[in-house]
Amino acid sequence: MSDQSLIEKVEIAIDEIRPYLIADGGDIKVVSIDNKNIVNLELLGSCETCPMSPMTLKAGVEEAIKKQVPEIKGINAINGVIN
């Protein structure tokens, strides 16, 4: 499976939850997927500074991605901290 198809699958998974992020003034962008199948995301808008971002990313975004793309092992925010 090529990286591009993995990225496309991740984008589709994110598109399902994107309206909720946008409703709160934020968004996320897929930057890359590393060789360990960790998705590197960039937090945009209010997601950058929201104190709930780590929880949203772990409980919402990571869960949605892993459900649709089981090859993905985790996520990493390149401009934020995920606990």
C-alpha positions as CSV (number, residue, x, y, z in Angstrom):
1,M,0.0,0.0,0.0
2,S,1.4,3.4,-1.0
3,D,1.7,6.3,1.4
4,Q,-0.6,8.4,-0.8
5,S,-3.5,5.9,-0.4
6,L,-2.9,5.9,3.4
7,I,-3.0,9.7,3.4
8,E,-6.2,9.7,1.4
9,K,-7.8,7.2,3.8
10,V,-6.8,9.3,6.8
11,E,-8.2,12.5,5.1
12,I,-11.5,10.7,4.5
13,A,-11.6,9.7,8.2
14,I,-10.8,13.3,9.3
15,D,-13.5,14.7,6.9
16,E,-16.1,12.8,8.9
17,I,-15.2,14.7,12.1
18,R,-14.0,18.0,10.5
19,P,-17.5,19.7,10.8
20,Y,-17.2,19.4,14.6
21,L,-13.8,20.9,14.6
22,I,-14.8,23.7,12.3
23,A,-17.9,24.4,14.4
24,D,-15.5,25.1,17.3
25,G,-13.4,27.4,15.1
26,G,-10.6,24.9,14.5
27,D,-9.4,22.4,12.0
28,I,-6.5,19.9,11.4
29,K,-4.3,19.2,8.4
30,V,-2.5,16.0,7.6
31,V,1.2,16.8,7.2
32,S,2.7,13.3,6.7
33,I,2.6,9.7,7.8
34,D,5.9,8.4,9.0
35,N,7.4,4.9,8.5
36,K,5.9,3.7,11.7
37,N,2.4,4.7,10.5
38,I,2.1,7.6,12.9
39,V,0.1,10.5,11.3
40,N,1.6,13.9,11.8
41,L,-1.1,16.6,12.1
42,E,-1.0,20.3,12.2
43,L,-3.6,22.0,14.5
44,L,-5.3,25.0,12.9
45,G,-7.4,27.9,14.1
46,S,-8.6,27.6,17.7
47,C,-7.3,24.0,17.9
48,E,-3.8,25.4,18.2
49,T,-4.5,27.1,21.5
50,C,-7.5,25.1,22.9
51,P,-6.7,23.4,26.2
52,M,-8.9,20.5,25.2
53,S,-7.0,19.8,22.0
54,P,-5.0,16.9,23.5
55,M,-8.2,15.1,24.6
56,T,-10.0,15.9,21.4
57,L,-7.1,14.5,19.4
58,K,-6.7,11.3,21.4
59,A,-10.4,10.6,22.0
60,G,-11.9,12.0,18.8
61,V,-9.4,12.3,15.9
62,E,-7.2,9.3,16.7
63,E,-10.2,7.1,17.4
64,A,-11.8,8.1,14.1
65,I,-8.7,7.6,12.1
66,K,-7.8,4.2,13.6
67,K,-11.4,3.0,13.1
68,Q,-11.3,3.7,9.4
69,V,-7.6,3.1,8.8
70,P,-6.4,0.3,11.1
71,E,-2.9,0.4,9.7
72,I,-2.4,3.7,11.5
73,K,-0.7,3.3,14.9
74,G,-1.2,6.7,16.4
75,I,-1.2,10.5,15.8
76,N,1.2,13.3,16.6
77,A,0.4,17.1,16.6
78,I,3.5,18.8,15.1
79,N,2.5,22.1,16.7
80,G,1.0,20.8,19.9
81,V,1.4,18.2,22.6
82,I,-0.6,15.0,22.8
83,N,-0.3,13.2,26.2
